[in-house]
Amino acid sequence: MTDLAVHFEGVGKKYRHFTLDDIHLELPTGSIMGFIGPNGAGKSTTIRILMGLVHQDRGSVRVLGHAMPKDQALAKQQIGFVSEDLRLYKTATLAWHMGFIRSIYPTWDQAYAEQLLRRFDLKAEQRIKGISHGQRVKAALLLVLARRPRLLVLDEPTTGLDPVARQEVLGELMEVLADDERTILFSSHNTLDVEQISDQITFIDQGRIIDTGDKEGFLDRWRRIRLDVPAEVAPPVLPGVMKAGGSGRLPVVTTNRFEPAMAAAYQHAGVTVLAVEPMTLEEIFVANVHWRREGGIS
Amino acid sequence: MNHAMVQRLIYKDWYFNRFAITAYVAAGLLSLVALALGGEAGFYAGSILLITVLVAVGAHMAMIAVTERRDQTLAFVMTLPISTLEYTTAKIVGNLMIFFAAWTTLLVGTVAVIAGRQALPDGLIPFAIVVLFQLFAGYCLMLSVALVSESQGWTIGALVLGNLLLNGVIFAVSNAPGVGANMKSDSIVWSQPIVGVLWAEVAAILFLLGLTFYLQTRKTDFL
């Protein structure tokens, strides 16, 4: 049985205008999951439930072997959480925050913290209210990384960062990934960021998980096929074709179950395959969301 | 219960409010000086300043719970290895300690000033204690509402209600049979109305604190 760092089973949470519905989520230890969804899809609610900050109405959540929210204090010893919703004390310095966190977590690595200070170009004596948004995110990341948590939960950490700061943050995360025991859940609506660091992908939309799997699997399975269909030919309906667009003679079909045999089947039916194009994670995500909203089922 | 963690959170609140606490204690001591040295004007000025300081320190401390959510530092605190109960304990105990330090100083000071000044009859002491306990109860109401609702509006509402109740208690107790005359006497008299109101205030304080713990442990959303 795979060792799971995070395990959601049938989790639901109902608000007046939003429902998180029947969430099943498995994050194996040592993996990096990109958690992708549009704004308001339920990413942050799912993560808050994972952290014990919001209690689920139904279903069970286990994080690093601890039942949530009941054993949240134990679980949070080993979780590092950075979120857009989280702020440090603006009247205190970063040095104060470092001392505060060090006093709580015995795993605090001071040498690594100082290394991160230099790498992120942060000044420990500077007050939080005097630093930029990018520096605040880096400061929060420093406070989390220097604890060396077993599970890193990052809720939209790169939102609002300039390209340089974003690359610095992502670069540091890449380095952290060198540790095989570290597990990361990275939520974002920026698929480019997620694509860079994740090996697992989960899509969420309208409070439901719509697809999950390993990143390479997604990139291998999804294709856009450009066809040339003569007037007298009816293109065959092949399994796995999710969407047909484009003009009448030159349709473009999208599939989530591409096999080379598909191209052969089109050609056999008298349809010319002009191109078989790989799709980016963003294109896969958008196509997946639209397909599910139109009632598509895997 | 992780006592070390609770202590750290209390220390954190004290650290962030150290200047405000110092200022309130200084203002409280100033009110005692006015009570001790001033004439009739000093007595009234000192009394008003004393009540104002206690209301202000209570409101200030209660609002910290509200601003933690507004400033999004509550998320930072709640991601630390603490449970809901530990957070609530730290907030209530930390807040109570700060208020209690100021309140006790002023309680002792007030009693000492009344007992020490010839111009002030000792019969005022039970009445002063009732007023100070009412301020404590009003503070507990505000703290309870602030923690449970995390709303500035509701907390201000609780502040207004607490002040109305304070004035109501002052009016009711000073006009209760026999109390007015006792206040002007040189001996301390624990009359039935005074003792009854004091017990009611203590019960209200305990009820509000217990209710806050109960409601906080049932809370399901901390962000």
Interface residues (C-beta under 8 A of the other chain):
Chain A: R48 M51 G52 L53 V54 H55 P69 Q72 A73 L74 K76 Q77 I79 F81 S83 D85 L86 R87 L88 Y89 K90 T91 A92 F100 S103 I104 Y105
Chain B: N2 M5 R8 K12 F16 D71 Q72 T73 A75 F76 M78 T79 L80 P81 I82 S83 T84 E86 T220 D221 F222 L223
